[in-house]
Structure formats: structure tokens, C-alpha cells
Amino acid sequence: MAPYTFWKGYLKLSLVTCPVTMRPATSDSDKVRFHVLNAKTGNRVVSRYVDAETGKPVEEDDEVKGYPVDENGKHVLLEDDEIEAVALESTRTIDIDMFVPADSVPWVYYDKPHYLMPSDPVGEEAFAVIREAMASTETVGISRLVLYRRERAVLLEPRGKGIVVWTLRYGDEVRPAKDYFGGIGGDGIEPDSMKLVKELIDKKTLPWDPDMVSDPVQEKLLDLISAKKKKRKRPAKAKAKAEEKPSNVINIMDALRNSVASEKKGKPR
């Protein structure tokens, strides 16, 4: 089945414009999901908003958004039209405002990837010119767009014959790494230690394969569901291996030498 069109509009750089379509680069639609049921009746359970104090259900017309302003439960109430008034207009144009060096955006700002492609043959040349110009100058484009009902800052990255559009996290969502890594020591690394670790890395390096990040729990859930549908005996629960507690490394060089020797003999880690 062909992927659905998630977003359709225009890519614009100054006076150069071309029609484009965008689709999410990732999907969790195949993940196992469950409904909550009433065990006595087998019927699905539905959720409703209830008043936190009275416990009574709240009708949809009486629901309103509120921002907490103190610890005593006081809120500033906001109507939907007031919130919509400050939102970015839902434009259908990705207008590239600026460019930055491709390696200058920290990885932690990258959020969700999407594939961007021309939507008709007429716009392919304009699309290709923008894509190749970014690739040759090693830059990425920065723009803003309404996605998932929110205004998003987005980054446009040339990739092959297409462009990847990344939604970006806002600055107040990103925590500085120095707050966590700043106090870590270990600057004076011994050259011999580095050599042995590089040797270990070399022996354990493999070509990338998507199976390296397969979801074993998903597979076991599907096996369990299949067994219950066919009224077979449920798969036996695998016995968890006793986890060995790591010993305190007194001499890192001895530990590294033993690790390298173990790899050469083909022993498991």
C-alpha cells in the first residue's frame, strides 16, 4: 500500500517555489496496542473527565483550559479562540528563512524526521536546485511550519534525491550537557589503554543492520496473541539469566588485556 500524504504544500526559497509533499519518516502503527476492557462484561472502557473535587463527570461544553498560577489551585482561564489567535497561521508553504552550517545544530535539538519530495514533475528541477545547493555548501535550511497542531521550527537537510525535514525542539526544552557532564574526570588517558580499547572496538565493529534494533518484546507479544487466538498453550516465559555484578576494576590495563585475549579466543563477553 502506498504511503499516505501527510502534508502537501510548497517549498519556497526567495522567488523559487515548487509543490511538495511530506510524509513521516518513522511509524509506530505496527506496534501492539491494547484496549482497556471491563473484565466482567468484555466491553471496552471509555474515559471521561471528572471534577477533581466533586467526582462528578464534566460535560464537554463546560471544559476550559487553565494555566496554574499558584499552589492553591488558582488558574488563568483561556478560551480556545484566544489560544488560536496567538498561533502561527496554518500556512502551506515551507519558506526557508535562513541557512546554517550542517554540523552546527546540536543533535539534541533534532526531534522527528519527515521525507520531503516534489509532488509533480514540473517542480522537480526547482526542488533539485535547492537540494543540491544545500548539499554543495554543506548547509541546512531553517524554517517554521504548523505540524501536529503546533508551530514548529524545522530543519531541512538534503539526503540523496530528497530532503529530510526535521522538527526541532525549542530552546527551553533542551538541557545543557555541561550541567551533567561537566564534573566528569578522566582526562589523562594512558596511550596503551586507548590502543587496547580501539582494538576491542575494531573486533566488535559490524556493518549496520536494522535487525540490531529489533523489538523482542513486540515479537513475544505477537506470539502470545497468536497462541491465545488459536487457544494454544501460551509460550513459556523465558528464564532470565542471572545478571553478573561487575567487579570493581582495580587495574584497567589488566582488564583490557584480558578482554582482548577473550575476543581473540572467540569467547563471549
N, C-alpha and C positions, 0 to 999 in steps of 0.2 A: 504494500500500500504506500502510495506517495506521501511524503510528509506534508502536513497541512501548513498553510501560510499563516504564520503567527503575527506578522506585521508587514504592511505594504505602504510604500510612500516614495520619497525621493531622496537621493544623495546629492548634496549641493556643496560646491566649493567655488566661492565668488560667483561668476556668471556661468560656470559649468554645472549642469544638472542632468541627472539620469534617473529613471524609475528603477526602484529596487524592491526586493522582498527580503524578509529576515525570518529566520527560524531558530529556535533554541538549539544549541549545540549539544545539550545533555538532556536526559529524560529519566524520570523515575516512575514512568507509567507501568512498567513491568514488575514493580515491586509488589510483594504480597501485602494486601491490606485487609483489615478485618472490620466487620460491623459489630457494634455492641448490641447484644440481644437480651431479651428477658428469658432467663433460663427456664422459667415455669411455662411460658406460652410459646417461646420460639419467635416472638415478634421483635422487630427492631425497636431499639430505644432511641427516642429523639430528645435533644437538649433544648432547654428553654431558659431565658433569663429570668431570674427571680430577685426580688428585693432582698438585699443582704440583711436588713433588719426585721422585716415582717415575714419573709419567707414566701410571700405571695408572688405568682407569675406577673411579669410586667408586659403589658401589651406593646406591640411594635410601635404604635403611634406615640407612646409615652417614653420611648428610649431616646436619649440625647447624649452626646459626647461631652465629657467634662475633663478638665485638667486640674489635678490636685495642687493646691497652693499652700496647704499646711497639714500638720499631722492630726488635726482634729476632724478631718473629713470634709473640709470646705473645698469646693471646686469652682472654677470658672467654666460656665456652660457655653458651648459653641454649637451653633446650628450648622447643618450640612452645607447650606449655601454660603455661609461665612468662610468655611474651610475651603470650599471650591474656589472662592474669589481670590485667594492668595496662591492658588496652584498655577503651574505653568499651563498655558493653553495647549490642548492636546493636538499639537501640530504633527503633520505627516511628513516633515522634512528634516533630515539629518543635515543640518548646516554646520560644516566644520568651522569652528571659531578660531582654532589655533593648532599649532603643531609643537610637539616636544620631542627631544631625543628618545628613541625607542627604549633605551636602557635606563632612563631617568625616573620612571614611575615605579616605586617600590611594589614588590609582589603582593604585599598585604592589602593594597588598595583594589586589586583585581577581585571581582565578585562573580558574575555569571556570564558565560560566553554564549554568543549567538553567531550564526552564519549569515553573512550579508552577500547577496548576489544580484546581478542585473535581472530585471523582470521581463525584458524583451530585447531582441537582437539590436534594435536601434540604439539602445543605451549602452551597449557593451563596450564601445570604443571609449566613451567618456569615463565609464567605470574603470576600465583597464588603465587609462592615463593616470587617474587619481591613485589607483593601487600601486602602479609601478613607480610613480614619483615618490610615494612614501617609502617604498622598498629601497630605492636607489639612494635616497637621502637618509635612510635609517631613522625615520621619524614615525610617529604615530599621531593620529588626529584626535582632538578633544572636542566634544560637542555635548549637547543636553537634549534629553528626549523624555517623553512621558511613556513609561513602561510599568506594567504591573500596578497601575493606578497611582503611580508616584512619579514625580520629576526625578530623573536620574542623570548624573554626569556619566558620559560614556566615552570609551576609548576605542578608536578604530585602528586595527592592526592588520597590515597586509599579510595574507597567508596563502601561498600557492596562487591559484587563479581567482581566489575570493578575498574577502575581508572579514575578519573576526571582530565583532562588536562586543566589547566587554562593558557591562555595567560596573561602575566604580563605587566603592564605599566612600561615604563622606568623611571629611577630616575628623569630625568628633566621634566617629565610630572606630577609629584606628588608635590603638595604644602604642606608644613609643617603645621599641625593642630595648632601648637603653635602660628603661625602668626595670627590666627583668634580667638582662644580660650584663649590665654594667659592672656588677660586683664579681663576675666570674674570673678566676685567676687562670694560671697555667700558660703564661706567655712564653716562658723559657722552655721550649720543646727540644728534647735531645734529637739530633740528626739521625741517630741509629733507630730511635723509636719511630720516627717518621718513615724511615726506609722500610721497616718491618710492617707498619700499618699499610703503606702503599702496596706492599707485596700481597698482603691479605686481601685488599680491595681488588687488586688485579685478578686474583684467583677466584673471586666471587662475582666478577662482573659478567653479566649475560646480556644478550640483546633484549630490548624491551618487548614485552608480550602482554596484551590486555588481560590474559589469564592470571597474571601476577596479582591483579586486584579484583579477582572474582569474589563473590559474596557467598561463603559457605553456609551461612545461616539461611539465606534465601533458598538455596538448593535443598537444605534439610526440611524447611517448611513446606516446599512443594512436594517432597517425598511423603511427608506426613499427611498432607491434604489428599494426595492421590491414594494413599493407603486407606484413609478413612472413607473416601468416596466409594472405594471398592470393597469396603468392610474387611480389609485385610488387617492382620496384626500390625500395630504401629511399629515403625523401625525402632530397634533397641537404642537406648541412649548410650552414646559412646562414653567410655570411661575416661575421665580427664586424667591426663598424665600428671603425676606429682611434680610440681614445679620445684626445680632445684634452686635453692637460695644461693645467690652469687657469693663467693667468698671474698673477703677483703684482699685486694691486690697489694701485696707488700712490695714486690719487685716487678714493675711493669715490663721491664726487658725480659725477664724470665717468662712472664705470661704471654708476651708477644712471640717469643721464640717457640714456646710450646704450641701456640695457636698455629703458627706457620708450619711447624712439623706435623701437626694433626691434619692440616689441609693437604699436605704433600702425600700423606698416607691414605687420604680419602676418608678419614674418619668424620662422623658428623660433629657439628659444633656442640 
